Amino acid sequence: MEVPIGVELVARDAHERNVAVAEAVGAFVARSPAGRRVRLGSRTSPMAIYQAEHVRSLLQRLTPSLEVEIVGIATSGDRWQGDLAELGGKGAFMKEIDRALVMGAIDAAVHCIKDVPGDVPLTEGTTFAAYLEREDVQDAVVWRAGSPYASLADLPPGTRIGTSSVRRKAQLLRYRPDLYVDRIRGNVNSRLARLDAEQRFEALVLACAGLRRIGMDKRIGQVLPLDIMCPAVGAGVVGVQCRTADQPMVELVRLLDHAATRVHVRAERAMLHALQGHCNSPIAGHCSTTLDGQLSLIGMVFTREGGQFAYAHEWDVMERPEELGGYVAAVLARKGARDIIRGIPH
């Protein structure tokens, strides 16, 4: 029986990948110290540990004999319950882990890419060797236990909603300026516990992907469409950071990289970097691939209360993610984005 061309190409691609995997794993074993154990650094929250365990399972699927240890590192961002700006922004979730990576206490670090700052360069001597395939980018409304509501549209004026994100707050108030949106900090598990116990909020807005990672997808009450809640830059993406000098580790981790996700992240982060926003800047961005194979990038910048915003949506070829990100940032700047950012206190 003749094999259809499409099936033949898939089989050939799979064979070539298997060969590449075998070569990279062999090189890692040959160039690493005998009995090397891989140490993955991670924040200590349940979601972060879940992500690190997922990376461990992917590495061990490549080479089952590989010993992988997860090293939990408490970060200043996790310990601090106040405004992150007082600690220097989202980098507070990374600096202790970065230090451990650079000093050789861990071999790789696992991060949510949306928590990686866009206004400062990556720690010298490190690189993201892999971006895992992107998960769901949408945000969800999670109702407190016993809430009679099923939609944001149903809420009476003045209803209190909790979020830790300036991006979410701005877009909630753009959609429903009559709601009261207040900050709630802590990991997702602790926020959910407080939602039910304190009865302070009617609902929280959290990432769908994060809720699924910790087995709390049953708490998703309403999935917000992208025209109401544009995602954070890097939403739904887990990245694995390595020392550039540790080539065996870089080459092994690179096998986990998802090519389309890397291109999308490059476009989004190029936009974020060009805008030079800080941790209090409500910035949203989402890159995807269209049906005809083009890159599509949406960028948005808001005032803190969502009353003013700049919007841009542009397209380019797959080979030009950074150029697309820079162009979208320039369009946003022409529409007043930098004035909006400058008007928001750090």
C-alpha positions, 0 to 999 in steps of 0.5 A: 500500500502506498504511504500518503506523502503527509504521513511519510513526512511526519514519519521522517520528521519523527525519525530525524527528531529521534536521531537528534535526541539520541545525539544530544543525550549521548553528548550530554552523557559523554561531556558531563562528569560521571554520575552527574545529577541535574539540579532544577531550581524552582520557587517553592509555591505548589504551582512552581514545584508542579512546573519543575516536576513537569520539566523533570518528567520531560528530561527523564523521558528523554533519558530515563537513567538521568537523576533530576533533583528539584531544589526549592528556593524561597524568593523575596517576591514570595516572602513579601506581601506588599507592593512588588515595586518596593522590591524592584518589581517581578525580578524579586521572583528570580534574583535568588534563583538567578544567583544560585544558577550563576554560582553553580548551586543549581544546573537549570532554573524553571520560570513562568515567563510572564514573571521574567522582567522585560525592562532589564536584561537577562542575568549575564552568562545565562540563557533560556535554553527551552520554552515549553509548548504554550498552555492556555493563555486565558484568565478565569473568574473564580467565584467564592464558595456559595457565590450566586453569580456566574458572570462578571456581567451579572455583578452589581455595582461596587462588587469587590474583585481580587487580583494581584495583577495591574494588567488584570485590574486595568482591564476589569475596570475598562470592562466594568468601571463600577466594580471595586478591584483590590489587590490580593497577594500570595500563591494561588493556593493561599489566595483561593483559601482566603477567597472562601474563608474571608468572604472579602471578595466575591471572586478572584481573576486567575490564570486558567493554566495555573489553576489546571497545573495545581488541579484546581480547574474545577474552580474556573467559573468563567473563562474571560475572552481575549477581547475582555482580558488580553494576556500577559506577555509570556502567559502560559509559557514555562521557560528553562534557564541555563548557564551558557557555559554549561553546553551539555546542559544547554543542549539537553534542555534545548530538546524540550524547546517548542519552536512556535512558542519560542517565536511567539515569546520573542515577539512579545518580549521584544515589544515589552522591552521596547516599551520599557514598562515597569512592574506597575505598568499594565501591559498586555501582549499576545502573539499567535500564528494565523492560519496562513502562517503569519505572526499576529501580535496584539499589544495593549497599554493601560492606565491603572484604572483602565480609563485610557489605553493604547491598542495595536495589532500588526502582522509579519512573517514568522522569521521576524518576531523581534521586528514585529515586536519592535514595530507594535511597540512603535505603533503603541508609542505613537498612540500615547503608550509611553505617556501612559507608562510615564504617568504611572508611579513606579 
